[in-house]
């Protein structure tokens, strides 16, 4: 059994209004040193697969087909046993 930790973020060229709102909120709370905030998604996917290579291939396909929008988002993932 494996668990994938998937991180999805907007590509650097894509505006992030939610990140800007968080940045403004932090500034209003006195955190003047914050220069940028980018908001993303974190997902954990558990797979009942023994072979690590099969799990890697499946998670890659999941990211390409559903978990991330490759037009505007980047993704990365790590696979851990558990």
C-alpha positions as a Markdown table, in Angstrom:
| # | Residue | x | y | z |
|---|---|---|---|---|
| 1 | Unk | 0.0 | 0.0 | 0.0 |
| 2 | Unk | 1.2 | 3.5 | -0.9 |
| 3 | Unk | 0.2 | 7.0 | -0.2 |
| 4 | Unk | 0.7 | 9.9 | -2.6 |
| 5 | Unk | 1.1 | 13.4 | -1.4 |
| 6 | Unk | 0.1 | 15.7 | -4.2 |
| 7 | Unk | 0.9 | 19.4 | -4.4 |
| 8 | Unk | -0.9 | 21.5 | -7.0 |
| 9 | Unk | 0.0 | 25.2 | -7.6 |
| 10 | Unk | -0.9 | 27.8 | -10.1 |
| 11 | Unk | 1.8 | 28.3 | -12.8 |
| 12 | Unk | 3.9 | 31.4 | -12.1 |
| 13 | Unk | 2.4 | 33.3 | -15.1 |
| 14 | Unk | -1.2 | 32.8 | -13.7 |
| 15 | Unk | -2.6 | 35.5 | -11.5 |
| 16 | Unk | -3.6 | 34.3 | -8.0 |
| 17 | Unk | -6.4 | 36.5 | -6.6 |
| 18 | Unk | -6.8 | 34.3 | -3.6 |
| 19 | Unk | -3.1 | 34.5 | -2.8 |
| 20 | Unk | -3.3 | 38.3 | -3.1 |
| 21 | Unk | -6.2 | 38.4 | -0.7 |
| 22 | Unk | -4.2 | 36.3 | 1.8 |
| 23 | Unk | -1.2 | 38.6 | 1.4 |
| 24 | Unk | -3.3 | 41.7 | 2.0 |
| 25 | Unk | -4.8 | 40.0 | 5.1 |
| 26 | Unk | -1.4 | 39.2 | 6.4 |
| 27 | Unk | -0.2 | 42.8 | 5.8 |
| 28 | Unk | -3.3 | 44.1 | 7.7 |
| 29 | Unk | -2.3 | 41.9 | 10.6 |
| 30 | Unk | 1.1 | 43.5 | 10.8 |
| 31 | Unk | 3.1 | 41.0 | 8.7 |
| 32 | Unk | 4.7 | 43.7 | 6.5 |
| 33 | Unk | 7.6 | 41.5 | 5.4 |
| 34 | Unk | 5.3 | 39.2 | 3.3 |
| 35 | Unk | 6.1 | 40.0 | -0.4 |
| 36 | Unk | 4.0 | 37.3 | -2.1 |
| 37 | Unk | 1.5 | 34.5 | -1.4 |
| 38 | Unk | 0.5 | 31.7 | -3.8 |
| 39 | Unk | -2.4 | 29.5 | -2.8 |
| 40 | Unk | -2.5 | 25.8 | -3.9 |
| 41 | Unk | -4.0 | 22.5 | -3.1 |
| 42 | Unk | -2.7 | 19.5 | -1.1 |
| 43 | Unk | -4.1 | 16.1 | -1.6 |
| 44 | Unk | -3.4 | 12.7 | -0.1 |
| 45 | Unk | -4.3 | 9.7 | -2.2 |
| 46 | Unk | -4.1 | 6.1 | -0.8 |
| 47 | Unk | -3.5 | 3.3 | -3.2 |
| 48 | Unk | -3.8 | -0.4 | -2.6 |
| 49 | Unk | -0.9 | -1.1 | -4.9 |
| 50 | Unk | 2.2 | -3.1 | -4.0 |
| 51 | Unk | 4.4 | -2.2 | -6.9 |
| 52 | Unk | 5.9 | 1.3 | -6.5 |
| 53 | Unk | 6.3 | 1.8 | -10.2 |
| 54 | Unk | 2.7 | 1.0 | -10.8 |
| 55 | Unk | 1.7 | 3.5 | -8.1 |
| 56 | Unk | 3.9 | 6.2 | -9.6 |
| 57 | Unk | 2.3 | 5.7 | -13.0 |
| 58 | Unk | -1.2 | 5.8 | -11.6 |
| 59 | Unk | -0.7 | 9.0 | -9.6 |
| 60 | Unk | 0.9 | 10.6 | -12.6 |
| 61 | Unk | -2.2 | 9.8 | -14.7 |
| 62 | Unk | -4.5 | 11.0 | -11.9 |
| 63 | Unk | -2.7 | 14.3 | -11.8 |
| 64 | Unk | -2.9 | 14.7 | -15.6 |
| 65 | Unk | -6.5 | 13.7 | -15.9 |
| 66 | Unk | -8.2 | 15.1 | -12.8 |
| 67 | Unk | -6.2 | 16.4 | -9.9 |
| 68 | Unk | -4.5 | 19.3 | -11.8 |
| 69 | Unk | -5.3 | 21.4 | -14.8 |
| 70 | Unk | -2.0 | 21.3 | -16.8 |
| 71 | Unk | -3.0 | 24.5 | -18.7 |
| 72 | Unk | -2.8 | 26.7 | -15.6 |
| 73 | Unk | -1.4 | 24.5 | -12.8 |
| 74 | Unk | 1.9 | 22.7 | -12.0 |
| 75 | Unk | 2.0 | 19.6 | -9.8 |
| 76 | Unk | 4.4 | 17.5 | -8.0 |
| 77 | Unk | 3.9 | 14.4 | -5.8 |
| 78 | Unk | 5.8 | 12.1 | -3.5 |
| 79 | Unk | 5.0 | 8.5 | -2.8 |
| 80 | Unk | 5.4 | 7.1 | 0.7 |
| 81 | Unk | 4.6 | 3.6 | 2.0 |
| 82 | Unk | 1.8 | 3.4 | 4.4 |
